[in-house]
Amino acid sequence: MSRIDVERLDERFASDEGRVITRFFAPSRPAHEREVIERILAMSEQDVRTSAARTLDDFRDRHRDIEQIFLAHEEIARDRLRARAGDDDLRLLMRLDSPALSRERRLLLGAVFTQEYAVEAAAYFNPSIVPHPDQSRVPEGALRYILSFRAVGEGHLSSIVFRSGVIGADGTIREDPVGRFAERPEVISDPSYDRHTSTLKLRELDAYNVTSGVILSGLDQNFELSDLERRIAEHRREFGDAVDERTLRTMLWLAESNYAIRFDEACDLSERVLFPVSRNETQGMEDARFVRFESDGDATYYATYTANNGFAAVPQLIETRDFLSFKIITLNGRSATGKGLALFPRRIGGRYAMLGRQDGENLTLMFSENLHFWHEHEILLRPREPWETVLIGNCGSPLETDAGWLVLTHGVGPMRRYMIGAVLLDRDDPARVIGRLRQPILSPTEHEREGYVPNVVYSCGALIHGGRLFLPYAMSDTSSAMAVLRLDPLLDALLEAGP
């Protein structure tokens, strides 16, 4: 068997509790929320100026534009009052809408409805790596890359963060400096939707019926969320108590689960945080597997990830071309279930292809004509070796080589220890396994086995460059590192091992 040498680099990617974003904060009771606003409105102008100035001084250096954040949160507080529309709320709203309300008081109101959240205070793990979309000014033979990580903060809430750097022609890695701030994107309030796709998604949810058909028929082929909300409001007014509320709620939930976000260009890549937005993600966005997908000479970046709402793990899709603007899209179909979906980087035989693990045990293969719909899957690999007796899954999207599709796998065995293995699939028929290593290529060493989840090494995606495999991996769900392998010996070993 060909010898496979694994070099573990000294660099470590660890959590930093100092990287904080801002979130809107409100007391749990509406009455308490009103009382807080009343207290701010009752303060003297001098106390308001003093308190606002002190707060701005304390937090100005921690966020790029803290004043705009406070003003935005003050506006959210107004909108919450407006939405409740009780007598007490409306009286308070009239006072807030007064032109006499000073900017300092508005800033202070926004500040009391703001909190910081340390996005990576608890853990920084499950990385994936892809080529950067901007390869300008990169030395010959080098490659600029983007790393994504699952960052975990208070309450085990997961988000997705990024780092970048350059792999030199000699295989050395130079990391880019990390930006000073951490920032959430702007949520685009009116993303556009396609009526045909919406119809298909509603059929999958068993929610395409007379009600949804009537509402969709009154919309353009391409419509916006506000158009859908308007049509639903009209429908409710027309039919009153006879409306099918389940269908209406499903239509709104589906639209809100498909959203768009955008970062300011001044925000460095390392400062961008994909933070939960939809109800599907209330407990986090987990284990993004990014892939550079090529079609007709064009490249789009996709990532399959797990949306966690506290009750179920829902696979969803991220789409971007520049890592500035992102679309979040639901995946549909009987096979769009389970954790760990991983998209192939191109179509095969004219169809999209993806790996999965729908039963929580076996690695599966899927094909589809439509990226958003996955109806059928077949088992590709079952646990076979002693180190993978519990389950087998993927460690990211397959990597195309001259020898075939290189798939990094994770296996779980005795004592729930995770290890990373490798499989080789036929390029034209990935259902055919042509090589499978009997032993793992990466196992947790003594200094890697301690952490939030002990005895785990895990990856969400690797990269091939200059004859080397660059494999970022997590250590016991706490921090991350990078391993490097020569590609040819790995492929030789896989071909020698056979299926």
C-alpha positions as CSV (number, residue, x, y, z in Angstrom):
1,M,0.0,0.0,0.0
2,S,1.3,3.4,-0.9
3,R,2.4,5.5,2.0
4,I,0.2,8.5,2.9
5,D,2.0,11.2,4.9
6,V,-0.2,13.7,6.7
7,E,1.4,17.0,7.7
8,R,-0.4,18.8,10.5
9,L,0.3,22.5,10.3
10,D,1.1,24.5,13.4
11,E,-1.6,27.1,12.8
12,R,-4.7,26.9,14.8
13,F,-8.1,28.6,14.2
14,A,-9.6,29.3,17.6
15,S,-12.6,31.1,19.0
16,D,-12.3,34.7,20.0
17,E,-14.8,36.0,22.6
18,G,-14.0,39.5,21.6
19,R,-15.7,39.2,18.2
20,V,-19.1,40.6,18.9
21,I,-22.1,41.6,16.8
22,T,-25.2,43.6,17.9
23,R,-28.7,42.2,18.2
24,F,-32.0,43.8,19.0
25,F,-33.0,43.1,22.6
26,A,-36.4,43.5,24.2
27,P,-37.9,42.4,27.5
28,S,-40.2,39.4,27.3
29,R,-43.3,41.2,28.3
30,P,-44.8,44.0,26.2
31,A,-45.7,45.9,29.4
32,H,-42.1,45.8,30.5
33,E,-41.0,47.0,27.0
34,R,-43.4,50.0,27.3
35,E,-42.1,50.8,30.8
36,V,-38.5,50.9,29.5
37,I,-39.5,53.4,26.8
38,E,-41.5,55.5,29.4
39,R,-38.4,55.7,31.6
40,I,-36.3,57.0,28.7
41,L,-38.9,59.5,27.7
42,A,-39.2,60.7,31.3
43,M,-35.4,61.5,31.7
44,S,-34.2,65.1,31.6
45,E,-32.5,66.2,28.4
46,Q,-29.2,66.6,30.4
47,D,-29.4,63.0,31.7
48,V,-30.2,61.8,28.2
49,R,-27.2,63.6,26.7
50,T,-24.8,62.3,29.5
51,S,-26.0,58.7,29.3
52,A,-26.0,58.6,25.5
53,A,-22.5,60.1,25.3
54,R,-21.2,57.7,27.8
55,T,-22.7,54.7,26.0
56,L,-21.3,55.9,22.6
57,D,-17.9,56.3,24.1
58,D,-18.0,52.8,25.7
59,F,-19.0,51.0,22.5
60,R,-17.8,53.2,19.5
61,D,-14.6,51.3,19.1
62,R,-16.3,47.9,19.2
63,H,-18.6,48.5,16.1
64,R,-18.1,50.2,12.8
65,D,-21.1,52.5,13.2
66,I,-22.7,52.2,16.6
67,E,-24.9,55.3,16.1
68,Q,-26.6,53.8,13.0
69,I,-27.2,50.5,14.9
70,F,-28.9,52.4,17.8
71,L,-31.1,54.4,15.4
72,A,-32.1,51.2,13.6
73,H,-33.0,49.5,16.8
74,E,-35.0,52.5,18.0
75,E,-37.0,52.2,14.7
76,I,-37.6,48.5,15.4
77,A,-38.9,49.4,18.8
78,R,-41.4,51.8,17.2
79,D,-42.4,49.1,14.7
80,R,-43.1,46.7,17.5
81,L,-45.4,49.2,19.1
82,R,-47.1,49.9,15.8
83,A,-47.7,46.2,15.2
84,R,-49.3,45.6,18.6
85,A,-51.5,48.7,18.2
86,G,-53.0,48.6,21.6
87,D,-54.2,51.9,23.2
88,D,-51.1,52.1,25.4
89,D,-48.9,51.3,22.5
90,L,-50.4,54.0,20.2
91,R,-50.2,56.7,22.9
92,L,-46.5,55.9,23.4
93,L,-46.0,55.8,19.6
94,M,-47.4,59.3,19.2
95,R,-44.8,60.6,21.7
96,L,-42.0,58.7,19.9
97,D,-43.1,60.2,16.6
98,S,-42.9,63.7,17.9
99,P,-40.4,65.9,15.9
100,A,-39.3,67.3,19.3
101,L,-37.7,64.0,20.2
102,S,-33.9,64.7,20.2
103,R,-31.4,62.6,18.3
104,E,-29.7,61.9,21.7
105,R,-32.9,60.5,23.1
106,R,-33.4,58.3,20.0
107,L,-29.9,57.0,20.4
108,L,-30.4,56.2,24.0
109,L,-33.7,54.4,23.2
110,G,-31.9,52.4,20.6
111,A,-29.1,51.6,23.1
112,V,-31.5,50.1,25.7
113,F,-32.9,47.8,23.0
114,T,-29.4,46.6,21.9
115,Q,-27.2,43.9,23.2
116,E,-23.8,42.4,22.1
117,Y,-23.5,38.8,21.2
118,A,-20.1,37.0,21.0
119,V,-20.6,34.9,18.0
120,E,-17.6,32.6,18.5
121,A,-17.1,32.7,22.2
122,A,-17.8,29.0,22.7
123,A,-16.3,27.2,19.6
124,Y,-14.9,27.6,16.2
125,F,-15.1,24.4,14.2
126,N,-16.3,22.4,11.1
127,P,-14.4,24.3,8.4
128,S,-14.7,24.2,4.7
129,I,-12.4,25.8,2.1
130,V,-12.9,27.0,-1.5
131,P,-11.0,29.2,-4.0
132,H,-11.6,32.9,-3.5
133,P,-13.7,34.5,-6.3
134,D,-11.0,37.2,-6.6
135,Q,-7.7,35.8,-7.8
136,S,-6.2,39.1,-8.9
137,R,-2.7,40.1,-7.7
138,V,-2.0,36.5,-6.6
139,P,1.6,35.4,-7.4
140,E,2.0,32.8,-10.1
141,G,1.3,29.3,-8.9
142,A,-0.5,30.6,-5.8
143,L,-4.2,30.5,-4.8
144,R,-6.3,32.8,-2.7
145,Y,-8.8,30.8,-0.6
146,I,-11.8,31.4,1.6
147,L,-12.4,29.4,4.8
148,S,-15.8,29.1,6.4
149,F,-16.3,28.0,10.0
150,R,-19.2,27.2,12.3
151,A,-19.0,29.7,15.1
152,V,-20.9,29.0,18.4
153,G,-21.8,31.6,21.0
154,E,-24.0,31.9,24.0
155,G,-26.9,29.3,24.1
156,H,-25.0,27.1,21.6
157,L,-26.3,29.3,18.8
158,S,-24.4,28.7,15.5
159,S,-23.5,31.1,12.8
160,I,-21.2,31.1,9.8
161,V,-18.0,33.1,9.7
162,F,-15.1,33.5,7.2
163,R,-11.3,33.8,6.9
164,S,-9.1,34.1,3.9
165,G,-5.5,33.7,2.9
166,V,-3.1,32.6,0.1
167,I,-1.6,29.2,-0.6
168,G,1.8,29.7,-2.1
169,A,3.2,27.7,-5.1
170,D,5.4,25.8,-2.5
171,G,2.3,24.9,-0.4
172,T,2.9,27.3,2.4
173,I,-0.1,29.2,3.7
174,R,-0.3,32.9,4.5
175,E,-3.4,34.0,6.4
176,D,-4.9,37.4,5.8
177,P,-5.2,39.7,8.7
178,V,-8.5,39.5,10.6
179,G,-10.7,42.6,10.5
180,R,-11.4,44.6,13.5
181,F,-15.2,44.2,13.7
182,A,-17.8,41.5,13.3
183,E,-21.0,42.5,11.4
184,R,-24.3,41.1,10.4
185,P,-25.6,41.8,6.9
186,E,-28.6,43.8,5.8
187,V,-31.6,41.6,5.3
188,I,-33.2,42.5,2.0
189,S,-36.8,43.0,3.0
190,D,-38.3,42.4,-0.4
191,P,-36.5,39.5,-2.1
192,S,-38.0,38.3,-5.4
193,Y,-39.7,34.9,-5.9
194,D,-40.6,32.8,-8.9
195,R,-44.2,31.7,-9.1
196,H,-43.5,28.4,-10.8
197,T,-40.9,27.4,-8.2
198,S,-43.2,28.5,-5.4
199,T,-45.9,26.3,-6.8
200,L,-43.6,23.3,-6.8
201,K,-42.4,24.0,-3.3
202,L,-46.0,24.3,-2.0
203,R,-46.8,21.0,-3.7
204,E,-44.0,19.4,-1.8
205,L,-45.4,20.8,1.5
206,D,-48.9,19.5,0.6
207,A,-50.0,23.1,0.7
208,Y,-50.9,23.7,-3.0
209,N,-54.7,23.9,-3.0
210,V,-57.5,26.2,-4.0
211,T,-56.4,28.9,-1.5
212,S,-52.7,29.0,-2.5
213,G,-53.6,28.6,-6.2
214,V,-55.9,31.6,-6.1
215,I,-53.3,33.8,-4.3
216,L,-50.5,32.8,-6.7
217,S,-52.7,33.3,-9.7
218,G,-53.0,37.0,-8.7
219,L,-49.2,37.5,-8.6
220,D,-46.7,38.1,-11.5
221,Q,-44.4,35.4,-12.6
222,N,-41.7,37.2,-10.5
223,F,-43.1,38.7,-7.3
224,E,-41.9,40.1,-4.1
225,L,-42.7,39.4,-0.4
226,S,-44.7,42.5,-0.1
227,D,-46.8,41.4,-3.1
228,L,-47.5,38.1,-1.4
229,E,-48.4,39.8,1.9
230,R,-50.7,42.2,0.1
231,R,-52.6,39.3,-1.7
232,I,-52.9,37.3,1.6
233,A,-54.3,40.4,3.4
234,E,-56.8,40.9,0.6
235,H,-57.8,37.2,0.8
236,R,-58.3,37.5,4.5
237,R,-60.5,40.6,4.1
238,E,-62.6,38.9,1.5
239,F,-63.2,35.5,3.2
240,G,-63.0,36.4,6.9
241,D,-63.3,33.4,9.2
242,A,-63.6,31.1,6.2
243,V,-59.9,31.4,5.2
244,D,-57.6,28.5,5.2
245,E,-55.1,29.8,7.8
246,R,-52.8,26.8,7.7
247,T,-52.2,27.3,3.9
248,L,-51.7,31.1,4.4
249,R,-49.2,30.5,7.2
250,T,-47.3,27.9,5.2
251,M,-47.1,30.3,2.2
252,L,-45.6,33.1,4.5
253,W,-43.3,30.7,6.3
254,L,-42.0,29.4,2.9
255,A,-41.4,32.9,1.6
256,E,-39.7,34.0,4.8
257,S,-37.4,30.9,4.8
258,N,-36.1,32.0,1.3
259,Y,-34.4,35.3,1.9
260,A,-31.6,37.5,0.7
261,I,-28.9,39.3,2.6
262,R,-26.1,41.7,1.7
263,F,-23.0,43.1,3.4
264,D,-21.6,46.6,3.0
265,E,-18.5,46.6,0.8
266,A,-16.5,48.3,3.6
267,C,-17.0,45.1,5.6
268,D,-14.0,42.9,5.3
269,L,-14.6,39.2,4.5
270,S,-13.4,38.2,8.0
271,E,-15.9,40.6,9.6
272,R,-19.0,39.1,7.8
273,V,-21.2,36.9,10.0
274,L,-24.1,34.8,8.5
275,F,-26.4,34.9,11.5
276,P,-29.8,33.2,11.8
277,V,-32.7,35.1,10.2
278,S,-35.6,32.8,9.5
279,R,-37.7,30.7,11.9
280,N,-36.0,27.6,10.5
281,E,-32.7,28.9,12.0
282,T,-33.8,30.0,15.5
283,Q,-31.2,27.7,17.0
284,G,-28.5,28.2,14.4
285,M,-26.9,27.7,11.0
286,E,-24.7,24.6,11.2
287,D,-21.9,22.9,9.2
288,A,-21.9,24.8,5.9
289,R,-20.3,22.8,3.1
290,F,-19.2,25.4,0.5
291,V,-18.4,24.4,-3.1
292,R,-17.4,26.3,-6.2
293,F,-19.9,25.1,-8.7
294,E,-19.0,25.5,-12.4
295,S,-21.5,25.6,-15.3
296,D,-20.8,26.7,-18.9
297,G,-17.7,28.5,-17.8
298,D,-19.4,30.4,-15.0
299,A,-18.9,29.9,-11.3
300,T,-21.4,30.2,-8.5
301,Y,-20.7,29.3,-4.8
302,Y,-23.2,27.1,-3.0
303,A,-23.2,25.8,0.5
304,T,-25.5,23.2,1.9
305,Y,-26.0,23.7,5.6
306,T,-28.3,22.6,8.4
307,A,-30.9,25.0,9.7
308,N,-31.7,24.2,13.3
309,N,-35.0,25.4,14.8
310,G,-34.7,23.5,18.1
311,F,-37.1,20.8,16.9
312,A,-35.8,19.6,13.6
313,A,-32.7,19.8,11.4
314,V,-33.7,21.3,8.0
315,P,-31.2,21.2,5.1
316,Q,-31.0,24.5,3.2
317,L,-28.8,26.1,0.5
318,I,-26.7,29.3,0.4
319,E,-25.9,30.9,-3.0
320,T,-23.4,33.6,-3.6
321,R,-21.0,34.8,-6.3
322,D,-19.0,37.3,-4.4
323,F,-19.5,36.5,-0.6
324,L,-21.0,40.0,-0.3
325,S,-24.6,39.1,-1.3
326,F,-26.2,35.8,-0.4
327,K,-29.4,34.0,-1.1
328,I,-30.8,31.5,1.4
329,I,-33.0,28.9,-0.3
330,T,-35.0,26.0,0.9
331,L,-34.3,22.5,-0.4
332,N,-37.3,20.3,-1.2
333,G,-38.2,16.7,-1.9
334,R,-38.2,13.4,-0.1
335,S,-34.4,13.1,-0.2
336,A,-33.7,16.7,1.0
337,T,-33.6,15.5,4.6
338,G,-30.9,14.8,7.2
339,K,-27.6,16.4,8.0
340,G,-24.6,16.6,5.8
341,L,-25.7,17.1,2.2
342,A,-22.8,17.9,-0.1
343,L,-23.1,19.1,-3.7
344,F,-20.8,17.9,-6.5
345,P,-19.0,20.9,-8.1
346,R,-20.5,20.4,-11.5
347,R,-23.4,18.6,-13.3
348,I,-22.7,14.9,-14.2
349,G,-24.5,13.7,-17.3
350,G,-26.5,16.9,-17.3
351,R,-27.9,16.5,-13.8
352,Y,-27.0,17.9,-10.4
353,A,-25.5,15.4,-8.0
354,M,-25.2,15.4,-4.3
355,L,-24.2,13.2,-1.3
356,G,-26.3,12.7,1.7
357,R,-27.1,10.6,4.7
358,Q,-30.9,10.5,5.0
359,D,-31.0,7.5,7.4
360,G,-28.3,8.8,9.8
361,E,-26.1,5.8,9.0
362,N,-25.2,5.3,5.4
363,L,-23.7,7.6,2.7
364,T,-26.1,8.2,-0.2
365,L,-26.0,9.5,-3.7
366,M,-28.7,11.7,-5.3
367,F,-29.3,13.1,-8.8
368,S,-31.7,15.8,-9.8
369,E,-32.7,17.9,-12.8
370,N,-33.5,20.9,-10.4
371,L,-31.0,22.1,-7.8
372,H,-33.9,22.9,-5.4
373,F,-35.7,19.5,-5.6
374,W,-34.3,16.1,-4.6
375,H,-36.7,13.2,-4.8
376,E,-34.6,10.0,-4.9
377,H,-31.4,8.6,-3.3
378,E,-29.5,5.4,-3.2
379,I,-27.0,4.0,-0.7
380,L,-23.5,4.6,-1.9
381,L,-21.5,3.3,1.1
382,R,-22.3,1.5,4.3
383,P,-20.1,1.4,7.4
384,R,-17.6,-1.4,6.9
385,E,-14.4,-0.9,8.8
386,P,-14.0,-1.1,12.6
387,W,-13.5,2.7,12.9
388,E,-16.8,3.4,11.1
389,T,-19.1,0.8,12.6
390,V,-21.7,3.3,13.8
391,L,-22.1,5.5,10.7
392,I,-20.4,6.9,7.6
393,G,-20.9,10.4,6.1
394,N,-19.1,12.9,4.0
395,C,-16.6,15.6,4.9
396,G,-17.6,18.0,2.2
397,S,-18.2,18.2,-1.5
398,P,-16.4,15.7,-3.8
399,L,-13.1,16.9,-5.3
400,E,-12.5,16.1,-9.0
401,T,-9.2,14.5,-10.0
402,D,-8.0,12.7,-13.1
403,A,-8.4,9.5,-11.2
404,G,-12.0,10.1,-10.2
405,W,-14.1,11.9,-7.6
406,L,-12.2,12.1,-4.3
407,V,-14.6,12.0,-1.4
408,L,-13.4,12.6,2.2
409,T,-15.6,10.7,4.6
410,H,-16.1,10.7,8.4
411,G,-16.6,7.5,10.2
412,V,-17.9,7.0,13.8
413,G,-16.8,4.0,15.7
414,P,-16.1,2.8,19.3
415,M,-16.5,5.5,22.0
416,R,-18.2,7.7,19.4
417,R,-14.8,8.6,18.0
418,Y,-14.8,10.5,14.6
419,M,-12.1,9.8,12.0
420,I,-11.6,11.0,8.5
421,G,-11.2,8.5,5.6
422,A,-11.2,8.7,1.8
423,V,-13.1,7.1,-1.1
424,L,-12.6,7.4,-4.9
425,L,-15.6,7.4,-7.2
426,D,-15.8,7.0,-11.0
427,R,-15.9,10.4,-12.7
428,D,-18.7,9.5,-15.2
429,D,-20.6,7.2,-12.9
430,P,-20.1,8.3,-9.2
431,A,-22.3,5.4,-8.1
432,R,-19.3,3.2,-8.9
433,V,-16.8,3.1,-6.1
434,I,-13.3,2.4,-7.4
435,G,-11.2,2.9,-4.2
436,R,-11.8,2.9,-0.5
437,L,-9.1,3.1,2.2
438,R,-9.3,0.5,4.9
439,Q,-7.7,2.9,7.5
440,P,-8.5,6.5,8.2
441,I,-6.2,9.3,7.0
442,L,-6.8,11.5,10.1
443,S,-7.6,10.4,13.6
444,P,-7.7,12.6,16.8
445,T,-4.3,12.8,18.4
446,E,-3.9,13.2,22.2
447,H,-3.9,17.0,22.0
448,E,-6.9,17.0,19.6
449,R,-9.3,14.8,21.5
450,E,-10.2,17.1,24.4
451,G,-13.0,19.6,23.8
452,Y,-16.7,20.3,23.8
453,V,-17.3,16.9,22.0
454,P,-14.3,14.7,22.8
455,N,-12.5,12.4,20.3
456,V,-13.6,14.1,17.1
457,V,-11.9,15.3,13.9
458,Y,-14.3,16.5,11.3
459,S,-14.3,18.6,8.1
460,C,-16.9,20.2,5.9
461,G,-14.7,20.5,2.8
462,A,-11.1,20.4,1.5
463,L,-9.3,21.9,-1.5
464,I,-6.7,20.6,-4.0
465,H,-3.9,22.9,-5.2
466,G,-0.4,22.3,-6.6
467,G,-0.6,18.5,-6.2
468,R,-1.6,18.8,-2.5
469,L,-4.8,18.2,-0.6
470,F,-5.5,21.0,1.9
471,L,-7.8,19.6,4.6
472,P,-9.1,22.0,7.3
473,Y,-10.5,20.1,10.2
474,A,-12.2,20.6,13.5
475,M,-10.8,19.3,16.8
476,S,-13.4,18.0,19.2
477,D,-16.0,20.7,18.2
478,T,-13.9,23.4,19.8
479,S,-11.2,24.8,17.5
480,S,-9.8,24.0,14.0
481,A,-6.5,23.2,12.3
482,M,-5.1,22.4,8.8
483,A,-3.6,19.2,7.5
484,V,-1.8,18.8,4.1
485,L,-1.4,15.6,2.1
486,R,0.4,14.9,-1.2
487,L,-2.4,14.1,-3.7
488,D,-0.7,11.4,-5.8
489,P,0.2,9.0,-2.9
490,L,-3.4,9.3,-1.7
491,L,-4.9,8.5,-5.1
492,D,-2.4,5.6,-5.6
493,A,-3.4,4.2,-2.2
494,L,-7.1,4.4,-3.1
495,L,-6.6,2.7,-6.5
496,E,-4.4,0.0,-4.8
497,A,-7.0,-0.6,-2.1
498,G,-9.9,-1.0,-4.6
499,P,-13.5,-0.9,-3.6
